[in-house]
Every structure is written in structure tokens, then in C-alpha cells.
């Protein structure tokens, strides 16, 4: 968690490159954030599709 305190991006990159474990952890964090955003988007799409399907059923 220490490398996240640094404001300097070059230091952050150097630390991430020097140790594989920190690089992997940052990759995992980025991947988990991507998956969370993707799931949220998917859920919104499913809800919108369900709502439109319900509207079509109620109209028909």
C-alpha cells in the first residue's frame, strides 16, 4: 500500500517494475475494477432490457 501514497508517477512505475508482486497486485486491482464496472454495465443492460420487455408485454 505504500506505493499508492507517492504522488510521483515515475516512482510508482519504478516500484511496480522492480517487484513482480506489487506489479501483479496492481494488475489484479485494475482487473477487478474492470470486472466490477463490466458487471455493473451488464446488470444495467439486463434491467433495461427487462423493463422494455415488460413495457412491451403490458402494451401488447
PQR file with spaces between the fields and no chain letter, atoms N, CA, C, O and H, PARSE charges and radii, in Angstrom:
ATOM       1  N    UNK     1       0.816   -1.205    0.000 -0.4000 1.5000
ATOM       2  CA   UNK     1       0.000    0.000    0.000 -0.0000 2.0000
ATOM       3  C    UNK     1       0.861    1.273    0.000  0.5500 1.7000
ATOM       4  O    UNK     1       0.360    2.364   -0.272 -0.5500 1.4000
ATOM       5  N    UNK     2       2.155    1.128    0.306 -0.4000 1.5000
ATOM       6  CA   UNK     2       2.991    2.318    0.423 -0.0000 2.0000
ATOM       7  C    UNK     2       3.142    3.044   -0.899  0.5500 1.7000
ATOM       8  O    UNK     2       3.187    4.274   -0.932 -0.5500 1.4000
ATOM       9  H    UNK     2       2.563    0.242    0.527  0.4000 1.0000
ATOM      10  N    UNK     3       3.223    2.284   -2.005 -0.4000 1.5000
ATOM      11  CA   UNK     3       3.470    2.941   -3.280 -0.0000 2.0000
ATOM      12  C    UNK     3       2.298    3.790   -3.719  0.5500 1.7000
ATOM      13  O    UNK     3       2.461    4.656   -4.579 -0.5500 1.4000
ATOM      14  H    UNK     3       3.187    1.285   -1.978  0.4000 1.0000
ATOM      15  N    UNK     4       1.106    3.568   -3.151 -0.4000 1.5000
ATOM      16  CA   UNK     4      -0.046    4.392   -3.516 -0.0000 2.0000
ATOM      17  C    UNK     4       0.015    5.768   -2.847  0.5500 1.7000
ATOM      18  O    UNK     4      -0.693    6.688   -3.256 -0.5500 1.4000
ATOM      19  H    UNK     4       0.973    2.864   -2.452  0.4000 1.0000
ATOM      20  N    UNK     5       0.856    5.909   -1.823 -0.4000 1.5000
ATOM      21  CA   UNK     5       0.971    7.201   -1.135 -0.0000 2.0000
ATOM      22  C    UNK     5       1.788    8.198   -1.947  0.5500 1.7000
ATOM      23  O    UNK     5       1.633    9.410   -1.798 -0.5500 1.4000
ATOM      24  H    UNK     5       1.431    5.161   -1.491  0.4000 1.0000
ATOM      25  N    UNK     6       2.664    7.675   -2.813 -0.4000 1.5000
ATOM      26  CA   UNK     6       3.515    8.566   -3.587 -0.0000 2.0000
ATOM      27  C    UNK     6       2.716    9.287   -4.653  0.5500 1.7000
ATOM      28  O    UNK     6       1.881    8.688   -5.330 -0.5500 1.4000
ATOM      29  H    UNK     6       2.790    6.691   -2.934  0.4000 1.0000
ATOM      30  N    UNK     7       2.982   10.601   -4.800 -0.4000 1.5000
ATOM      31  CA   UNK     7       2.321   11.387   -5.825 -0.0000 2.0000
ATOM      32  C    UNK     7       3.079   11.300   -7.159  0.5500 1.7000
ATOM      33  O    UNK     7       2.525   11.591   -8.219 -0.5500 1.4000
ATOM      34  H    UNK     7       3.661   11.088   -4.249  0.4000 1.0000
ATOM      35  N    UNK     8       4.352   10.894   -7.086 -0.4000 1.5000
ATOM      36  CA   UNK     8       5.178   10.869   -8.293 -0.0000 2.0000
ATOM      37  C    UNK     8       4.910    9.585   -9.078  0.5500 1.7000
ATOM      38  O    UNK     8       5.092    8.484   -8.557 -0.5500 1.4000
ATOM      39  H    UNK     8       4.801   10.657   -6.225  0.4000 1.0000
ATOM      40  N    UNK     9       4.479    9.730  -10.326 -0.4000 1.5000
ATOM      41  CA   UNK     9       4.142    8.562  -11.139 -0.0000 2.0000
ATOM      42  C    UNK     9       5.356    7.731  -11.506  0.5500 1.7000
ATOM      43  O    UNK     9       5.253    6.509  -11.619 -0.5500 1.4000
ATOM      44  H    UNK     9       4.331   10.624  -10.749  0.4000 1.0000
ATOM      45  N    UNK    10       6.527    8.380  -11.700 -0.4000 1.5000
ATOM      46  CA   UNK    10       7.714    7.635  -12.107 -0.0000 2.0000
ATOM      47  C    UNK    10       8.170    6.698  -10.990  0.5500 1.7000
ATOM      48  O    UNK    10       8.591    5.572  -11.254 -0.5500 1.4000
ATOM      49  H    UNK    10       6.611    9.372  -11.609  0.4000 1.0000
ATOM      50  N    UNK    11       8.086    7.164   -9.740 -0.4000 1.5000
ATOM      51  CA   UNK    11       8.437    6.315   -8.606 -0.0000 2.0000
ATOM      52  C    UNK    11       7.519    5.103   -8.551  0.5500 1.7000
ATOM      53  O    UNK    11       7.962    3.983   -8.298 -0.5500 1.4000
ATOM      54  H    UNK    11       7.744    8.079   -9.525  0.4000 1.0000
ATOM      55  N    UNK    12       6.236    5.345   -8.791 -0.4000 1.5000
ATOM      56  CA   UNK    12       5.240    4.284   -8.777 -0.0000 2.0000
ATOM      57  C    UNK    12       5.576    3.236   -9.835  0.5500 1.7000
ATOM      58  O    UNK    12       5.538    2.036   -9.561 -0.5500 1.4000
ATOM      59  H    UNK    12       5.877    6.255   -8.996  0.4000 1.0000
ATOM      60  N    UNK    13       5.904    3.693  -11.050 -0.4000 1.5000
ATOM      61  CA   UNK    13       6.235    2.766  -12.126 -0.0000 2.0000
ATOM      62  C    UNK    13       7.500    1.989  -11.810  0.5500 1.7000
ATOM      63  O    UNK    13       7.576    0.787  -12.063 -0.5500 1.4000
ATOM      64  H    UNK    13       5.935    4.668  -11.273  0.4000 1.0000
ATOM      65  N    UNK    14       8.507    2.683  -11.249 -0.4000 1.5000
ATOM      66  CA   UNK    14       9.772    2.024  -10.933 -0.0000 2.0000
ATOM      67  C    UNK    14       9.547    0.924   -9.899  0.5500 1.7000
ATOM      68  O    UNK    14      10.083   -0.176  -10.026 -0.5500 1.4000
ATOM      69  H    UNK    14       8.445    3.660  -11.044  0.4000 1.0000
ATOM      70  N    UNK    15       8.759    1.226   -8.886 -0.4000 1.5000
ATOM      71  CA   UNK    15       8.492    0.235   -7.850 -0.0000 2.0000
ATOM      72  C    UNK    15       7.707   -0.940   -8.428  0.5500 1.7000
ATOM      73  O    UNK    15       7.982   -2.092   -8.091 -0.5500 1.4000
ATOM      74  H    UNK    15       8.323    2.120   -8.783  0.4000 1.0000
ATOM      75  N    UNK    16       6.744   -0.663   -9.286 -0.4000 1.5000
ATOM      76  CA   UNK    16       5.923   -1.716   -9.870 -0.0000 2.0000
ATOM      77  C    UNK    16       6.777   -2.612  -10.768  0.5500 1.7000
ATOM      78  O    UNK    16       6.556   -3.821  -10.832 -0.5500 1.4000
ATOM      79  H    UNK    16       6.522    0.273   -9.560  0.4000 1.0000
ATOM      80  N    UNK    17       7.761   -2.012  -11.468 -0.4000 1.5000
ATOM      81  CA   UNK    17       8.616   -2.817  -12.345 -0.0000 2.0000
ATOM      82  C    UNK    17       9.624   -3.621  -11.548  0.5500 1.7000
ATOM      83  O    UNK    17       9.966   -4.739  -11.933 -0.5500 1.4000
ATOM      84  H    UNK    17       7.940   -1.030  -11.415  0.4000 1.0000
ATOM      85  N    UNK    18      10.108   -3.067  -10.434 -0.4000 1.5000
ATOM      86  CA   UNK    18      11.180   -3.733   -9.699 -0.0000 2.0000
ATOM      87  C    UNK    18      10.665   -4.989   -8.982  0.5500 1.7000
ATOM      88  O    UNK    18      11.376   -5.992   -8.916 -0.5500 1.4000
ATOM      89  H    UNK    18       9.830   -2.158  -10.120  0.4000 1.0000
ATOM      90  N    UNK    19       9.465   -4.946   -8.456 -0.4000 1.5000
ATOM      91  CA   UNK    19       8.940   -6.107   -7.746 -0.0000 2.0000
ATOM      92  C    UNK    19       7.742   -6.668   -8.499  0.5500 1.7000
ATOM      93  O    UNK    19       6.781   -5.952   -8.780 -0.5500 1.4000
ATOM      94  H    UNK    19       8.888   -4.131   -8.509  0.4000 1.0000
ATOM      95  N    UNK    20       7.808   -7.956   -8.823 -0.4000 1.5000
ATOM      96  CA   UNK    20       6.732   -8.588   -9.568 -0.0000 2.0000
ATOM      97  C    UNK    20       5.448   -8.654   -8.746  0.5500 1.7000
ATOM      98  O    UNK    20       4.351   -8.542   -9.294 -0.5500 1.4000
ATOM      99  H    UNK    20       8.589   -8.538   -8.596  0.4000 1.0000
ATOM     100  N    UNK    21       5.583   -8.834   -7.444 -0.4000 1.5000
ATOM     101  CA   UNK    21       4.393   -8.997   -6.606 -0.0000 2.0000
ATOM     102  C    UNK    21       3.553   -7.723   -6.602  0.5500 1.7000
ATOM     103  O    UNK    21       2.328   -7.792   -6.698 -0.5500 1.4000
ATOM     104  H    UNK    21       6.474   -8.925   -7.000  0.4000 1.0000
ATOM     105  N    UNK    22       4.199   -6.559   -6.492 -0.4000 1.5000
ATOM     106  CA   UNK    22       3.432   -5.310   -6.482 -0.0000 2.0000
ATOM     107  C    UNK    22       2.839   -5.057   -7.861  0.5500 1.7000
ATOM     108  O    UNK    22       1.725   -4.547   -7.977 -0.5500 1.4000
ATOM     109  H    UNK    22       5.194   -6.502   -6.414  0.4000 1.0000
ATOM     110  N    UNK    23       3.587   -5.414   -8.913 -0.4000 1.5000
ATOM     111  CA   UNK    23       3.062   -5.251  -10.259 -0.0000 2.0000
ATOM     112  C    UNK    23       1.841   -6.132  -10.468  0.5500 1.7000
ATOM     113  O    UNK    23       0.853   -5.708  -11.067 -0.5500 1.4000
ATOM     114  H    UNK    23       4.493   -5.828   -8.819  0.4000 1.0000
ATOM     115  N    UNK    24       1.915   -7.371   -9.967 -0.4000 1.5000
ATOM     116  CA   UNK    24       0.783   -8.279  -10.094 -0.0000 2.0000
ATOM     117  C    UNK    24      -0.398   -7.762   -9.294  0.5500 1.7000
ATOM     118  O    UNK    24      -1.537   -7.841   -9.753 -0.5500 1.4000
ATOM     119  H    UNK    24       2.718   -7.717   -9.481  0.4000 1.0000
ATOM     120  N    UNK    25      -0.143   -7.233   -8.101 -0.4000 1.5000
ATOM     121  CA   UNK    25      -1.252   -6.753   -7.274 -0.0000 2.0000
ATOM     122  C    UNK    25      -1.941   -5.565   -7.934  0.5500 1.7000
ATOM     123  O    UNK    25      -3.165   -5.450   -7.878 -0.5500 1.4000
ATOM     124  H    UNK    25       0.782   -7.169   -7.728  0.4000 1.0000
ATOM     125  N    UNK    26      -1.162   -4.677   -8.562 -0.4000 1.5000
ATOM     126  CA   UNK    26      -1.790   -3.538   -9.240 -0.0000 2.0000
ATOM     127  C    UNK    26      -2.579   -4.016  -10.450  0.5500 1.7000
ATOM     128  O    UNK    26      -3.632   -3.462  -10.768 -0.5500 1.4000
ATOM     129  H    UNK    26      -0.167   -4.771   -8.608  0.4000 1.0000
ATOM     130  N    UNK    27      -2.067   -5.053  -11.129 -0.4000 1.5000
ATOM     131  CA   UNK    27      -2.806   -5.629  -12.252 -0.0000 2.0000
ATOM     132  C    UNK    27      -4.118   -6.238  -11.766  0.5500 1.7000
ATOM     133  O    UNK    27      -5.165   -6.071  -12.392 -0.5500 1.4000
ATOM     134  H    UNK    27      -1.213   -5.503  -10.870  0.4000 1.0000
ATOM     135  N    UNK    28      -4.043   -6.946  -10.640 -0.4000 1.5000
ATOM     136  CA   UNK    28      -5.242   -7.573  -10.090 -0.0000 2.0000
ATOM     137  C    UNK    28      -6.262   -6.519   -9.694  0.5500 1.7000
ATOM     138  O    UNK    28      -7.459   -6.691   -9.920 -0.5500 1.4000
ATOM     139  H    UNK    28      -3.192   -7.081  -10.131  0.4000 1.0000
ATOM     140  N    UNK    29      -5.786   -5.424   -9.099 -0.4000 1.5000
ATOM     141  CA   UNK    29      -6.693   -4.333   -8.708 -0.0000 2.0000
ATOM     142  C    UNK    29      -7.356   -3.738   -9.941  0.5500 1.7000
ATOM     143  O    UNK    29      -8.567   -3.514   -9.949 -0.5500 1.4000
ATOM     144  H    UNK    29      -4.813   -5.284   -8.915  0.4000 1.0000
ATOM     145  N    UNK    30      -6.569   -3.481  -10.985 -0.4000 1.5000
ATOM     146  CA   UNK    30      -7.129   -2.918  -12.217 -0.0000 2.0000
ATOM     147  C    UNK    30      -8.127   -3.885  -12.840  0.5500 1.7000
ATOM     148  O    UNK    30      -9.189   -3.476  -13.310 -0.5500 1.4000
ATOM     149  H    UNK    30      -5.586   -3.664  -10.979  0.4000 1.0000
ATOM     150  N    UNK    31      -7.778   -5.181  -12.840 -0.4000 1.5000
ATOM     151  CA   UNK    31      -8.663   -6.192  -13.426 -0.0000 2.0000
ATOM     152  C    UNK    31      -9.967   -6.306  -12.652  0.5500 1.7000
ATOM     153  O    UNK    31     -11.041   -6.407  -13.246 -0.5500 1.4000
ATOM     154  H    UNK    31      -6.915   -5.513  -12.457  0.4000 1.0000
ATOM     155  N    UNK    32      -9.873   -6.288  -11.319 -0.4000 1.5000
ATOM     156  CA   UNK    32     -11.086   -6.403  -10.507 -0.0000 2.0000
ATOM     157  C    UNK    32     -11.984   -5.181  -10.690  0.5500 1.7000
ATOM     158  O    UNK    32     -13.209   -5.302  -10.707 -0.5500 1.4000
ATOM     159  H    UNK    32      -9.000   -6.206  -10.837  0.4000 1.0000
ATOM     160  N    UNK    33     -11.366   -3.996  -10.827 -0.4000 1.5000
ATOM     161  CA   UNK    33     -12.163   -2.795  -11.094 -0.0000 2.0000
ATOM     162  C    UNK    33     -12.856   -2.895  -12.445  0.5500 1.7000
ATOM     163  O    UNK    33     -14.016   -2.510  -12.585 -0.5500 1.4000
ATOM     164  H    UNK    33     -10.371   -3.898  -10.813  0.4000 1.0000
ATOM     165  N    UNK    34     -12.135   -3.416  -13.444 -0.4000 1.5000
ATOM     166  CA   UNK    34     -12.720   -3.587  -14.774 -0.0000 2.0000
ATOM     167  C    UNK    34     -13.893   -4.567  -14.716  0.5500 1.7000
ATOM     168  O    UNK    34     -14.946   -4.322  -15.304 -0.5500 1.4000
ATOM     169  H    UNK    34     -11.192   -3.729  -13.330  0.4000 1.0000
ATOM     170  N    UNK    35     -13.700   -5.679  -14.001 -0.4000 1.5000
ATOM     171  CA   UNK    35     -14.761   -6.681  -13.896 -0.0000 2.0000
ATOM     172  C    UNK    35     -15.973   -6.099  -13.173  0.5500 1.7000
ATOM     173  O    UNK    35     -17.113   -6.344  -13.569 -0.5500 1.4000
ATOM     174  H    UNK    35     -12.844   -5.878  -13.524  0.4000 1.0000
ATOM     175  N    UNK    36     -15.728   -5.327  -12.115 -0.4000 1.5000
ATOM     176  CA   UNK    36     -16.841   -4.727  -11.372 -0.0000 2.0000
ATOM     177  C    UNK    36     -17.617   -3.757  -12.266  0.5500 1.7000
ATOM     178  O    UNK    36     -18.848   -3.756  -12.266 -0.5500 1.4000
ATOM     179  H    UNK    36     -14.803   -5.128  -11.793  0.4000 1.0000
ATOM     180  N    UNK    37     -16.893   -2.936  -13.026 -0.4000 1.5000
ATOM     181  CA   UNK    37     -17.568   -1.997  -13.930 -0.0000 2.0000
ATOM     182  C    UNK    37     -18.329   -2.742  -15.022  0.5500 1.7000
ATOM     183  O    UNK    37     -19.436   -2.354  -15.394 -0.5500 1.4000
ATOM     184  H    UNK    37     -15.893   -2.937  -13.026  0.4000 1.0000
ATOM     185  N    UNK    38     -17.727   -3.810  -15.529 -0.4000 1.5000
ATOM     186  CA   UNK    38     -18.375   -4.586  -16.584 -0.0000 2.0000
ATOM     187  C    UNK    38     -19.653   -5.236  -16.068  0.5500 1.7000
ATOM     188  O    UNK    38     -20.678   -5.232  -16.750 -0.5500 1.4000
ATOM     189  H    UNK    38     -16.828   -4.125  -15.227  0.4000 1.0000
ATOM     190  N    UNK    39     -19.589   -5.797  -14.856 -0.4000 1.5000
ATOM     191  CA   UNK    39     -20.776   -6.428  -14.273 -0.0000 2.0000
ATOM     192  C    UNK    39     -21.869   -5.398  -14.026  0.5500 1.7000
ATOM     193  O    UNK    39     -23.049   -5.672  -14.243 -0.5500 1.4000
ATOM     194  H    UNK    39     -18.756   -5.800  -14.302  0.4000 1.0000
ATOM     195  N    UNK    40     -21.479   -4.222  -13.574 -0.4000 1.5000
ATOM     196  CA   UNK    40     -22.454   -3.158  -13.329 -0.0000 2.0000
ATOM     197  C    UNK    40     -23.142   -2.761  -14.639  0.5500 1.7000
ATOM     198  O    UNK    40     -24.360   -2.587  -14.686 -0.5500 1.4000
ATOM     199  H    UNK    40     -20.520   -3.999  -13.397  0.4000 1.0000
ATOM     200  N    UNK    41     -22.335   -2.619  -15.707 -0.4000 1.5000
ATOM     201  CA   UNK    41     -22.885   -2.267  -17.010 -0.0000 2.0000
ATOM     202  C    UNK    41     -23.817   -3.365  -17.507  0.5500 1.7000
ATOM     203  O    UNK    41     -24.893   -3.083  -18.033 -0.5500 1.4000
ATOM     204  H    UNK    41     -21.346   -2.760  -15.668  0.4000 1.0000
ATOM     205  N    UNK    42     -23.400   -4.621  -17.339 -0.4000 1.5000
ATOM     206  CA   UNK    42     -24.206   -5.752  -17.769 -0.0000 2.0000
ATOM     207  C    UNK    42     -25.531   -5.779  -17.019  0.5500 1.7000
ATOM     208  O    UNK    42     -26.586   -6.011  -17.608 -0.5500 1.4000
ATOM     209  H    UNK    42     -22.525   -4.851  -16.912  0.4000 1.0000
ATOM     210  N    UNK    43     -25.464   -5.540  -15.715 -0.4000 1.5000
ATOM     211  CA   UNK    43     -26.674   -5.533  -14.895 -0.0000 2.0000
ATOM     212  C    UNK    43     -27.625   -4.428  -15.354  0.5500 1.7000
ATOM     213  O    UNK    43     -28.833   -4.643  -15.451 -0.5500 1.4000
ATOM     214  H    UNK    43     -24.606   -5.351  -15.236  0.4000 1.0000
ATOM     215  N    UNK    44     -27.080   -3.256  -15.632 -0.4000 1.5000
ATOM     216  CA   UNK    44     -27.920   -2.149  -16.112 -0.0000 2.0000
ATOM     217  C    UNK    44     -28.574   -2.501  -17.439  0.5500 1.7000
ATOM     218  O    UNK    44     -29.750   -2.211  -17.660 -0.5500 1.4000
ATOM     219  H    UNK    44     -26.098   -3.081  -15.553  0.4000 1.0000
ATOM     220  N    UNK    45     -27.795   -3.135  -18.328 -0.4000 1.5000
ATOM     221  CA   UNK    45     -28.352   -3.522  -19.621 -0.0000 2.0000
ATOM     222  C    UNK    45     -29.463   -4.538  -19.453  0.5500 1.7000
ATOM     223  O    UNK    45     -30.502   -4.437  -20.104 -0.5500 1.4000
ATOM     224  H    UNK    45     -26.840   -3.371  -18.148  0.4000 1.0000
ATOM     225  N    UNK    46     -29.253   -5.518  -18.585 -0.4000 1.5000
ATOM     226  CA   UNK    46     -30.270   -6.545  -18.346 -0.0000 2.0000
ATOM     227  C    UNK    46     -31.526   -5.925  -17.762  0.5500 1.7000
ATOM     228  O    UNK    46     -32.638   -6.260  -18.170 -0.5500 1.4000
ATOM     229  H    UNK    46     -28.408   -5.600  -18.056  0.4000 1.0000
ATOM     230  N    UNK    47     -31.350   -5.024  -16.809 -0.4000 1.5000
ATOM     231  CA   UNK    47     -32.511   -4.360  -16.205 -0.0000 2.0000
ATOM     232  C    UNK    47     -33.273   -3.543  -17.241  0.5500 1.7000
ATOM     233  O    UNK    47     -34.504   -3.559  -17.267 -0.5500 1.4000
ATOM     234  H    UNK    47     -30.447   -4.752  -16.478  0.4000 1.0000
ATOM     235  N    UNK    48     -32.537   -2.823  -18.100 -0.4000 1.5000
ATOM     236  CA   UNK    48     -33.199   -2.026  -19.136 -0.0000 2.0000
ATOM     237  C    UNK    48     -33.945   -2.920  -20.110  0.5500 1.7000
ATOM     238  O    UNK    48     -35.063   -2.603  -20.515 -0.5500 1.4000
ATOM     239  H    UNK    48     -31.537   -2.809  -18.079  0.4000 1.0000
ATOM     240  N    UNK    49     -33.327   -4.048  -20.492 -0.4000 1.5000
ATOM     241  CA   UNK    49     -33.990   -4.971  -21.419 -0.0000 2.0000
ATOM     242  C    UNK    49     -35.239   -5.570  -20.785  0.5500 1.7000
ATOM     243  O    UNK    49     -36.270   -5.699  -21.445 -0.5500 1.4000
ATOM     244  H    UNK    49     -32.419   -4.305  -20.163  0.4000 1.0000
ATOM     245  N    UNK    50     -35.152   -5.935  -19.509 -0.4000 1.5000
ATOM     246  CA   UNK    50     -36.313   -6.487  -18.816 -0.0000 2.0000
ATOM     247  C    UNK    50     -37.424   -5.455  -18.749  0.5500 1.7000
ATOM     248  O    UNK    50     -38.594   -5.771  -18.967 -0.5500 1.4000
ATOM     249  H    UNK    50     -34.314   -5.830  -18.973  0.4000 1.0000
ATOM     250  N    UNK    51     -37.054   -4.230  -18.447 -0.4000 1.5000
ATOM     251  CA   UNK    51     -38.058   -3.173  -18.324 -0.0000 2.0000
ATOM     252  C    UNK    51     -38.746   -2.938  -19.663  0.5500 1.7000
ATOM     253  O    UNK    51     -39.965   -2.774  -19.722 -0.5500 1.4000
ATOM     254  H    UNK    51     -36.104   -3.973  -18.270  0.4000 1.0000
ATOM     255  N    UNK    52     -37.953   -2.921  -20.748 -0.4000 1.5000
ATOM     256  CA   UNK    52     -38.554   -2.713  -22.067 -0.0000 2.0000
ATOM     257  C    UNK    52     -39.428   -3.913  -22.446  0.5500 1.7000
ATOM     258  O    UNK    52     -40.472   -3.747  -23.077 -0.5500 1.4000
ATOM     259  H    UNK    52     -36.963   -3.054  -20.700  0.4000 1.0000
ATOM     260  N    UNK    53     -39.002   -5.120  -22.061 -0.4000 1.5000
ATOM     261  CA   UNK    53     -39.810   -6.306  -22.338 -0.0000 2.0000
ATOM     262  C    UNK    53     -41.123   -6.245  -21.559  0.5500 1.7000
ATOM     263  O    UNK    53     -42.177   -6.584  -22.097 -0.5500 1.4000
ATOM     264  H    UNK    53     -38.154   -5.255  -21.548  0.4000 1.0000
ATOM     265  N    UNK    54     -41.067   -5.821  -20.313 -0.4000 1.5000
ATOM     266  CA   UNK    54     -42.292   -5.692  -19.517 -0.0000 2.0000
ATOM     267  C    UNK    54     -43.217   -4.645  -20.125  0.5500 1.7000
ATOM     268  O    UNK    54     -44.435   -4.820  -20.147 -0.5500 1.4000
ATOM     269  H    UNK    54     -40.210   -5.546  -19.877  0.4000 1.0000
ATOM     270  N    UNK    55     -42.623   -3.538  -20.624 -0.4000 1.5000
ATOM     271  CA   UNK    55     -43.432   -2.495  -21.256 -0.0000 2.0000
ATOM     272  C    UNK    55     -44.118   -3.038  -22.504  0.5500 1.7000
ATOM     273  O    UNK    55     -45.287   -2.741  -22.752 -0.5500 1.4000
ATOM     274  H    UNK    55     -41.634   -3.395  -20.606  0.4000 1.0000
ATOM     275  N    UNK    56     -43.396   -3.830  -23.285 -0.4000 1.5000
ATOM     276  CA   UNK    56     -43.990   -4.416  -24.490 -0.0000 2.0000
ATOM     277  C    UNK    56     -45.118   -5.376  -24.117  0.5500 1.7000
ATOM     278  O    UNK    56     -46.160   -5.401  -24.772 -0.5500 1.4000
ATOM     279  H    UNK    56     -42.447   -4.071  -23.083  0.4000 1.0000
ATOM     280  N    UNK    57     -44.907   -6.161  -23.067 -0.4000 1.5000
ATOM     281  CA   UNK    57     -45.941   -7.110  -22.640 -0.0000 2.0000
ATOM     282  C    UNK    57     -47.178   -6.369  -22.154  0.5500 1.7000
ATOM     283  O    UNK    57     -48.303   -6.759  -22.465 -0.5500 1.4000
ATOM     284  H    UNK    57     -44.061   -6.141  -22.535  0.4000 1.0000
ATOM     285  N    UNK    58     -46.970   -5.295  -21.390 -0.4000 1.5000
ATOM     286  CA   UNK    58     -48.115   -4.549  -20.851 -0.0000 2.0000
ATOM     287  C    UNK    58     -48.875   -3.852  -21.973  0.5500 1.7000
ATOM     288  O    UNK    58     -50.100   -3.743  -21.922 -0.5500 1.4000
ATOM     289  H    UNK    58     -46.055   -4.978  -21.138  0.4000 1.0000
ATOM     290  N    UNK    59     -48.143   -3.375  -23.000 -0.4000 1.5000
ATOM     291  CA   UNK    59     -48.799   -2.722  -24.131 -0.0000 2.0000
ATOM     292  C    UNK    59     -49.554   -3.762  -24.957  0.5500 1.7000
ATOM     293  O    UNK    59     -50.701   -3.556  -25.354 -0.5500 1.4000
ATOM     294  H    UNK    59     -47.148   -3.464  -23.042  0.4000 1.0000
ATOM     295  N    UNK    60     -48.865   -4.903  -25.209 -0.4000 1.5000
ATOM     296  CA   UNK    60     -49.495   -5.945  -26.017 -0.0000 2.0000
ATOM     297  C    UNK    60     -50.478   -6.713  -25.196  0.5500 1.7000
ATOM     298  O    UNK    60     -51.115   -7.637  -25.701 -0.5500 1.4000
ATOM     299  H    UNK    60     -47.933   -5.070  -24.887  0.4000 1.0000
